[in-house]
Amino acid sequence: IIAVSIALLFTRMDVLKTRNKLESLTSRESSFLLNNLIFLGICFSVLWGTMFPLVSEAVQGARITVG
């Protein structure tokens, strides 16, 4: 699913490009962008904390806990 999604993003990159540029760092659009980047970082840290013990146990055979 991820590979197909990435492939679709790359094939439709010209359609997805915006015509407008960010004019100011305090505009509504840049606030939404910053908000999305913060949530992406939070999602990545939750994914890392969830998957790291599972992958570590599968690779090393030792059980570890986070938190």
C-alpha positions as CSV (number, residue, x, y, z in Angstrom):
1,I,0.0,0.0,0.0
2,I,2.8,2.4,0.9
3,A,4.7,1.7,-2.3
4,V,1.6,2.3,-4.5
5,S,0.9,5.5,-2.6
6,I,4.4,6.8,-3.1
7,A,4.3,5.8,-6.8
8,L,1.0,7.7,-7.2
9,L,2.5,10.7,-5.6
10,F,5.4,10.8,-7.9
11,T,3.4,10.2,-11.0
12,R,0.9,12.9,-10.2
13,M,3.5,15.4,-8.8
14,D,2.7,18.0,-11.5
15,V,-1.0,17.9,-10.7
16,L,-0.4,18.2,-7.0
17,K,1.9,21.2,-7.2
18,T,0.4,24.4,-5.9
19,R,0.3,27.6,-8.0
20,N,0.6,29.8,-4.9
21,K,3.7,30.3,-2.8
22,L,3.8,30.9,0.9
23,E,3.9,34.7,1.3
24,S,4.5,34.9,5.1
25,L,5.5,32.7,7.9
26,T,2.5,33.9,9.9
27,S,-0.1,33.2,7.2
28,R,-2.9,30.6,7.7
29,E,-1.3,28.3,5.1
30,S,2.1,28.3,6.8
31,S,0.4,27.7,10.2
32,F,-1.4,24.6,8.7
33,L,1.9,23.4,7.2
34,L,3.7,23.8,10.6
35,N,0.8,22.0,12.3
36,N,1.0,19.1,9.9
37,L,4.8,18.8,10.3
38,I,4.4,18.8,14.1
39,F,1.8,16.1,13.9
40,L,3.9,14.1,11.5
41,G,6.8,14.2,14.0
42,I,4.5,13.1,16.8
43,C,3.2,10.2,14.7
44,F,6.7,9.1,13.8
45,S,7.8,9.1,17.5
46,V,4.7,7.0,18.4
47,L,5.4,4.6,15.6
48,W,9.1,4.4,16.6
49,G,8.2,3.7,20.3
50,T,5.7,1.1,19.2
51,M,7.8,-0.7,16.6
52,F,11.3,-0.5,18.1
53,P,10.8,-3.1,20.9
54,L,9.2,-5.5,18.4
55,V,11.9,-5.2,15.8
56,S,14.6,-5.3,18.5
57,E,13.2,-8.5,20.0
58,A,12.9,-10.1,16.5
59,V,16.5,-9.2,15.6
60,Q,18.4,-9.6,18.9
61,G,16.1,-12.0,20.7
62,A,16.2,-9.9,23.9
63,R,13.0,-8.3,25.2
64,I,13.2,-4.5,25.9
65,T,10.7,-2.0,27.0
66,V,10.3,1.7,26.3
67,G,9.0,3.9,29.0
